[in-house]
Amino acid sequence: MLSIEEALDVVVEHAGRQTPSPVEHTDAVGRVLAKPVVSDIDSPPFTKALMDGFAVRAADLPGGEGTLRRVGQVAAGATPDRPVGEGECMQIMTGAPMPEGANAVVMIEQTEAQEDQIRFSAPGLKPGTAVMPRGRELEKGAVVLEPGHRLGPAEVGLLATVGHTLPSVYPRPRLAVLATGDEIVPPRTLPGPGQIRNSNASTVVALAREAGYDIVELGIARDEEADITTKIRQGLAADVLILSGGVSAGKRDLVPRALTSTGVQEVFHKVRFKPGKPLWFGKHDRGLVFGLPGNPVSVLVCFEVFVKTALRARGGHRSPRPALIPARLTAPVPGAKDRVVYHPAKLEWSAAGPTVQRVDWFGSADLRAMSAANALLEIPIGPPEHPAGATMKVLPLT
């Protein structure tokens, strides 16, 4: 049986990557770059004023004091029609190009005007005050975004700045979701004796859509090998097939056998952690397969820890593994006995840093506890108790 870290290493090793393709830059939010982005211009493309005021030669105003003659004006979007010489200044707007000869800008609040005679009182004035040189933000030919960078709104704006409107990005993997079990009924159906509603598929669909992935819902497969096999074949058309239930060791846990019959190779089965020990992971020539346990919290935890790791790896992320953070316990926590436990928890931020507290949880079938949680507290095997104030690892949930 693999440890969590060993299983994550195996998932990343086998995940592979999607084939990148160019997309419109405004459609690339949340995608990961496959190729570097190079600037085609200097930015700013000219030395510009950073505020409304007057472009001056700093040497003409010792100590920031003096009177200069106004010789013109330059607005944003215009260009200066003459240089600024000794004893001269030019009125300028924010973002406008600096006239030749000027090397500083004095804000208009530090001036008094009498016709074209401008009186200045700008203590601390020096060359470069309120001026951004050409190319200060980036230079033509510079790499502004590296492969593996996830694109957010700021990066999309940067793509527009450098004219890179068709970035090469990794597509988001497409998921197929299948629940298994004779006891499972659709959520709209009132369960009969021995039946339960299909919350697992709903949870997986919600997790995937929240993360921005496209979903194919395959419904419910009965505990019949022919039905399971038929629906698995449909699901293998997706990049990642996610099943819930039927992966333990019972006589009716038919999923592993059906997967093998459809050409899926088992990579590992079972991980030394709780909840989610029976996790099954495999691959085929077109993608990946996860067989998640049947209990609802196990489904959620396995998706957050392992499935998301695979999806991030296939989507080109440089750091696909779960990003756990340290947080201080606000109350004592019993230690784990034989398996690492991912316990539903409440993560909060204080002036002294993040703190975490377990929520009441009655085991892997207790999905209600997860609605009160915003994190998973990792409880390692070790001491019988972790005291209040101890630092523990926490996985924040979206």
C-alpha positions as CSV (number, residue, x, y, z in Angstrom):
1,M,0.0,0.0,0.0
2,L,1.4,3.4,-1.0
3,S,1.9,6.4,1.2
4,I,0.2,9.7,0.2
5,E,3.5,11.1,-1.1
6,E,4.3,7.9,-3.0
7,A,0.9,7.9,-4.6
8,L,1.1,11.6,-5.6
9,D,4.5,10.9,-7.2
10,V,3.0,8.1,-9.2
11,V,0.0,10.2,-10.3
12,V,2.2,13.0,-11.5
13,E,4.5,10.5,-13.3
14,H,1.7,8.9,-15.2
15,A,-0.5,12.0,-15.7
16,G,1.1,13.2,-18.9
17,R,0.1,16.5,-20.5
18,Q,-2.6,17.6,-22.9
19,T,-1.5,18.8,-26.4
20,P,-1.2,22.6,-26.3
21,S,-2.9,24.8,-28.8
22,P,-3.3,28.6,-29.5
23,V,-6.4,30.3,-28.1
24,E,-7.7,33.9,-28.1
25,H,-6.0,35.6,-25.1
26,T,-9.3,36.6,-23.5
27,D,-10.3,33.0,-23.5
28,A,-7.1,31.8,-21.8
29,V,-7.9,32.7,-18.2
30,G,-7.1,29.7,-16.0
31,R,-5.1,28.0,-18.7
32,V,-1.3,27.3,-18.4
33,L,1.2,28.6,-20.9
34,A,3.0,26.0,-23.1
35,K,5.4,28.4,-24.7
36,P,7.2,31.6,-23.5
37,V,5.6,35.0,-24.2
38,V,8.0,37.6,-25.6
39,S,7.4,41.3,-25.7
40,D,7.2,42.9,-29.2
41,I,7.6,46.4,-27.8
42,D,9.2,48.4,-25.0
43,S,6.8,49.3,-22.3
44,P,6.3,52.1,-21.8
45,P,7.1,52.7,-25.5
46,F,8.4,56.2,-24.5
47,T,9.6,58.0,-21.4
48,K,6.3,59.3,-19.8
49,A,5.0,61.5,-17.1
50,L,3.4,59.8,-14.1
51,M,1.2,62.8,-13.0
52,D,-0.3,66.0,-14.2
53,G,2.1,68.9,-13.8
54,F,5.0,70.5,-15.6
55,A,8.0,68.8,-17.3
56,V,11.2,70.6,-16.2
57,R,14.9,70.3,-16.1
58,A,15.7,69.6,-12.5
59,A,18.9,71.6,-12.6
60,D,16.8,74.8,-13.3
61,L,15.1,74.5,-9.9
62,P,17.8,74.2,-7.2
63,G,16.1,72.8,-4.1
64,G,12.9,72.6,-6.1
65,E,12.4,76.3,-6.0
66,G,12.3,78.9,-8.9
67,T,10.3,80.3,-11.7
68,L,10.3,79.0,-15.3
69,R,8.7,80.0,-18.5
70,R,5.9,77.8,-19.9
71,V,6.6,77.0,-23.6
72,G,3.8,74.6,-24.5
73,Q,1.6,71.7,-23.4
74,V,1.6,68.0,-24.2
75,A,-1.5,65.9,-23.6
76,A,-1.8,62.1,-23.3
77,G,-1.9,60.6,-26.8
78,A,0.0,63.6,-28.2
79,T,3.7,64.2,-28.8
80,P,5.8,67.3,-27.7
81,D,6.3,69.7,-30.6
82,R,9.6,71.1,-29.2
83,P,12.3,70.4,-26.6
84,V,12.5,72.1,-23.2
85,G,15.5,74.4,-22.9
86,E,17.2,76.2,-20.0
87,G,14.7,78.2,-17.9
88,E,11.7,76.6,-19.6
89,C,9.0,74.1,-18.7
90,M,6.1,72.4,-20.5
91,Q,2.7,71.6,-19.1
92,I,2.1,67.8,-19.3
93,M,-0.6,65.3,-18.6
94,T,-0.4,61.9,-16.9
95,G,0.9,59.3,-19.4
96,A,2.1,61.8,-22.0
97,P,5.6,61.5,-23.6
98,M,8.3,63.6,-21.9
99,P,9.6,66.4,-24.1
100,E,13.3,66.3,-25.0
101,G,15.5,68.1,-22.5
102,A,13.1,67.6,-19.5
103,N,14.0,65.0,-16.9
104,A,11.4,65.5,-14.1
105,V,7.8,66.3,-13.5
106,V,6.5,68.7,-10.8
107,M,2.9,68.1,-9.8
108,I,0.5,70.9,-10.5
109,E,-0.3,71.3,-6.8
110,Q,3.3,72.5,-6.3
111,T,3.0,75.4,-8.8
112,E,1.5,78.8,-9.2
113,A,0.9,80.3,-12.6
114,Q,0.9,83.9,-13.7
115,E,0.4,83.8,-17.5
116,D,3.3,81.8,-18.8
117,Q,5.5,82.4,-15.7
118,I,5.3,79.3,-13.5
119,R,6.4,79.5,-9.9
120,F,7.6,76.1,-8.4
121,S,7.9,74.9,-4.8
122,A,8.9,71.2,-5.0
123,P,11.2,70.2,-2.2
124,G,13.2,67.1,-3.0
125,L,12.9,67.5,-6.8
126,K,15.6,65.5,-8.6
127,P,16.1,64.0,-12.1
128,G,13.6,61.2,-12.6
129,T,10.9,62.6,-10.3
130,A,7.5,61.4,-11.5
131,V,9.0,60.0,-14.7
132,M,8.9,56.4,-16.0
133,P,11.7,55.8,-18.5
134,R,11.1,53.9,-21.8
135,G,11.2,50.2,-21.3
136,R,11.2,50.3,-17.5
137,E,8.3,47.8,-17.2
138,L,9.6,45.5,-20.0
139,E,11.9,45.7,-23.0
140,K,11.4,44.5,-26.5
141,G,12.5,40.9,-26.9
142,A,12.2,40.2,-23.2
143,V,10.5,37.0,-22.0
144,V,7.5,38.3,-19.9
145,L,5.8,35.0,-19.1
146,E,7.5,31.6,-18.8
147,P,6.0,28.2,-19.8
148,G,4.0,26.7,-16.9
149,H,2.6,30.1,-15.8
150,R,-1.1,30.0,-15.0
151,L,-2.9,32.9,-16.7
152,G,-5.1,35.2,-14.6
153,P,-6.6,38.6,-15.4
154,A,-3.3,40.5,-15.0
155,E,-1.5,38.1,-17.3
156,V,-4.2,38.4,-19.9
157,G,-3.8,42.2,-19.8
158,L,0.0,41.7,-20.2
159,L,-0.6,39.5,-23.2
160,A,-2.6,42.3,-24.8
161,T,0.2,44.8,-23.8
162,V,2.8,42.8,-25.8
163,G,0.5,41.9,-28.7
164,H,0.5,38.2,-27.8
165,T,-3.2,37.6,-28.6
166,L,-2.9,33.9,-29.4
167,P,-0.9,32.3,-26.6
168,S,-0.2,28.5,-26.8
169,V,-1.8,27.0,-23.7
170,Y,-2.7,23.5,-22.4
171,P,-6.4,22.7,-22.7
172,R,-8.3,21.8,-19.6
173,P,-8.8,18.0,-19.4
174,R,-12.4,16.8,-20.0
175,L,-13.9,14.6,-17.3
176,A,-16.4,11.7,-17.4
177,V,-18.2,10.9,-14.2
178,L,-19.8,7.5,-13.4
179,A,-21.4,6.3,-10.2
180,T,-21.8,2.5,-9.6
181,G,-24.0,0.4,-7.3
182,D,-27.5,-1.2,-7.2
183,E,-28.3,0.9,-4.2
184,I,-27.8,4.2,-5.9
185,V,-30.8,6.2,-7.2
186,P,-30.9,9.7,-8.9
187,P,-31.1,12.7,-6.6
188,R,-34.7,13.4,-7.6
189,T,-35.8,9.9,-6.7
190,L,-37.1,9.2,-3.1
191,P,-34.9,6.3,-1.9
192,G,-36.7,3.0,-1.2
193,P,-35.5,0.4,1.3
194,G,-31.8,-0.1,1.1
195,Q,-31.3,2.7,-1.4
196,I,-29.4,6.0,-1.2
197,R,-29.3,9.1,-3.5
198,N,-26.4,9.6,-5.9
199,S,-24.6,12.4,-4.0
200,N,-21.1,11.2,-5.1
201,A,-21.6,12.1,-8.8
202,S,-23.0,15.5,-7.8
203,T,-20.1,16.2,-5.6
204,V,-17.5,15.3,-8.3
205,V,-19.4,17.3,-10.9
206,A,-19.5,20.3,-8.6
207,L,-15.8,20.0,-7.7
208,A,-14.8,19.8,-11.4
209,R,-17.0,22.6,-12.5
210,E,-15.8,24.8,-9.7
211,A,-12.2,24.2,-11.0
212,G,-13.3,25.1,-14.5
213,Y,-13.4,21.6,-16.2
214,D,-15.9,20.3,-18.7
215,I,-17.9,17.3,-17.6
216,V,-19.6,14.3,-19.2
217,E,-22.2,12.7,-16.8
218,L,-22.6,9.0,-17.4
219,G,-25.3,8.4,-14.8
220,I,-25.4,5.2,-12.7
221,A,-24.0,1.7,-13.6
222,R,-25.7,-1.2,-11.9
223,D,-23.7,-3.9,-10.2
224,E,-23.5,-5.9,-13.4
225,E,-20.3,-6.3,-15.2
226,A,-21.9,-5.8,-18.7
227,D,-23.5,-2.5,-17.6
228,I,-20.3,-1.2,-15.9
229,T,-18.2,-2.2,-18.9
230,T,-20.5,-0.4,-21.4
231,K,-20.4,2.8,-19.4
232,I,-16.7,2.6,-18.8
233,R,-16.1,2.4,-22.6
234,Q,-18.2,5.5,-23.0
235,G,-16.2,7.3,-20.3
236,L,-12.8,6.4,-21.8
237,A,-13.5,8.9,-24.6
238,A,-12.8,11.6,-22.0
239,D,-9.3,12.6,-20.8
240,V,-10.1,11.5,-17.3
241,L,-12.7,9.0,-16.2
242,I,-13.8,9.2,-12.5
243,L,-15.9,6.4,-11.0
244,S,-17.3,6.2,-7.5
245,G,-18.0,2.9,-5.7
246,G,-17.1,-0.7,-6.5
247,V,-13.3,-0.5,-5.9
248,S,-13.0,-2.2,-2.5
249,A,-12.6,-5.9,-2.0
250,G,-16.2,-7.2,-1.9
251,K,-17.7,-9.7,-4.2
252,R,-19.8,-7.1,-5.9
253,D,-16.9,-4.6,-6.4
254,L,-16.7,-5.2,-10.1
255,V,-15.0,-2.0,-11.3
256,P,-11.4,-3.1,-11.3
257,R,-12.2,-6.2,-13.4
258,A,-14.3,-4.2,-15.8
259,L,-11.6,-1.6,-16.2
260,T,-9.0,-4.3,-17.0
261,S,-11.3,-5.8,-19.6
262,T,-11.6,-2.4,-21.4
263,G,-7.8,-2.0,-21.6
264,V,-7.2,0.1,-18.6
265,Q,-3.9,-0.7,-16.8
266,E,-3.9,-0.6,-13.0
267,V,-1.2,1.6,-11.6
268,F,-2.0,1.3,-7.9
269,H,-4.8,0.3,-5.7
270,K,-5.1,1.6,-2.1
271,V,-3.3,4.4,-0.3
272,R,-2.3,4.5,3.3
273,F,-4.6,7.4,4.4
274,K,-8.1,8.1,5.7
275,P,-10.7,8.6,4.3
276,G,-10.1,7.1,0.9
277,K,-7.9,4.0,1.4
278,P,-9.5,1.9,-1.5
279,L,-8.5,4.6,-4.1
280,W,-7.8,3.0,-7.5
281,F,-5.7,4.6,-10.2
282,G,-5.1,3.5,-13.7
283,K,-4.2,4.6,-17.3
284,H,-4.9,3.8,-20.8
285,D,-3.6,5.0,-24.2
286,R,-5.8,8.1,-24.2
287,G,-6.0,9.2,-20.5
288,L,-6.4,8.4,-16.9
289,V,-9.0,6.6,-14.7
290,F,-9.7,7.1,-11.0
291,G,-11.9,4.7,-9.0
292,L,-13.0,6.5,-5.9
293,P,-14.4,4.9,-2.8
294,G,-18.2,4.9,-2.4
295,N,-18.4,7.0,0.8
296,P,-19.1,10.7,0.1
297,V,-16.3,12.3,2.1
298,S,-13.8,9.9,0.7
299,V,-14.9,11.0,-2.8
300,L,-14.4,14.7,-1.9
301,V,-11.0,14.1,-0.2
302,C,-9.6,11.8,-3.0
303,F,-10.7,14.4,-5.6
304,E,-9.0,17.3,-3.8
305,V,-5.8,15.4,-3.1
306,F,-5.3,13.1,-6.1
307,V,-7.6,13.9,-8.9
308,K,-6.9,17.6,-8.9
309,T,-3.1,16.7,-8.8
310,A,-3.6,14.7,-12.0
311,L,-5.7,17.4,-13.7
312,R,-3.2,20.1,-12.9
313,A,-0.4,18.0,-14.2
314,R,-2.2,17.2,-17.4
315,G,-3.1,20.9,-17.7
316,G,0.6,21.9,-17.6
317,H,0.9,23.3,-14.0
318,R,4.5,23.5,-12.8
319,S,3.4,22.6,-9.2
320,P,0.5,20.2,-9.5
321,R,0.6,18.7,-6.0
322,P,-1.7,19.9,-3.2
323,A,-0.5,23.2,-1.7
324,L,-0.7,22.6,2.1
325,I,0.0,25.5,4.4
326,P,1.0,25.6,8.1
327,A,-1.6,26.6,10.7
328,R,-1.8,26.6,14.5
329,L,-4.2,24.4,16.3
330,T,-6.8,26.2,18.4
331,A,-7.6,23.0,20.3
332,P,-5.9,19.7,20.9
333,V,-6.2,17.0,18.2
334,P,-5.8,13.3,18.8
335,G,-3.0,11.7,16.8
336,A,-3.5,9.3,13.9
337,K,-2.9,5.6,14.8
338,D,-2.1,3.7,11.6
339,R,-3.0,6.0,8.7
340,V,-2.6,9.7,8.0
341,V,-6.0,11.4,8.4
342,Y,-7.4,14.3,6.4
343,H,-10.0,15.7,8.8
344,P,-12.6,18.3,7.8
345,A,-11.6,21.6,9.5
346,K,-12.2,25.3,9.7
347,L,-9.3,27.5,8.6
348,E,-9.2,31.1,9.7
349,W,-6.7,34.0,9.5
350,S,-5.7,36.1,12.4
351,A,-3.1,38.8,13.0
352,A,-0.8,36.1,14.2
353,G,-1.3,33.9,11.1
354,P,-3.6,31.1,10.1
355,T,-5.4,29.0,12.7
356,V,-7.3,25.7,12.3
357,Q,-9.8,23.8,14.3
358,R,-11.4,20.4,13.5
359,V,-15.2,20.3,12.8
360,D,-17.3,17.5,14.3
361,W,-17.1,14.6,11.9
362,F,-18.6,11.1,12.2
363,G,-16.6,9.4,9.4
364,S,-16.4,9.1,5.7
365,A,-20.2,9.0,5.2
366,D,-20.7,12.3,7.0
367,L,-20.9,14.7,4.1
368,R,-22.7,17.3,6.3
369,A,-19.5,17.9,8.2
370,M,-17.8,19.0,5.0
371,S,-20.4,21.8,4.6
372,A,-19.0,23.3,7.8
373,A,-15.4,22.9,6.7
374,N,-13.2,25.0,4.4
375,A,-10.1,22.9,4.8
376,L,-8.6,19.5,5.4
377,L,-6.4,19.1,8.5
378,E,-3.6,16.6,7.9
379,I,-3.1,14.5,11.0
380,P,0.1,12.5,10.8
381,I,0.9,9.2,12.4
382,G,2.8,9.8,15.6
383,P,2.1,11.2,19.1
384,P,-1.2,10.3,20.8
385,E,-2.2,14.0,20.8
386,H,-1.2,17.3,19.1
387,P,-1.6,20.1,21.6
388,A,-3.3,23.5,21.1
389,G,-0.8,25.9,19.6
390,A,1.0,23.2,17.6
391,T,1.6,23.8,13.9
392,M,-0.1,21.4,11.5
393,K,-0.4,21.1,7.8
394,V,-3.7,22.2,6.2
395,L,-5.1,21.9,2.7
396,P,-7.4,24.9,2.0
397,L,-10.5,24.0,0.0
398,T,-11.8,26.4,-2.7
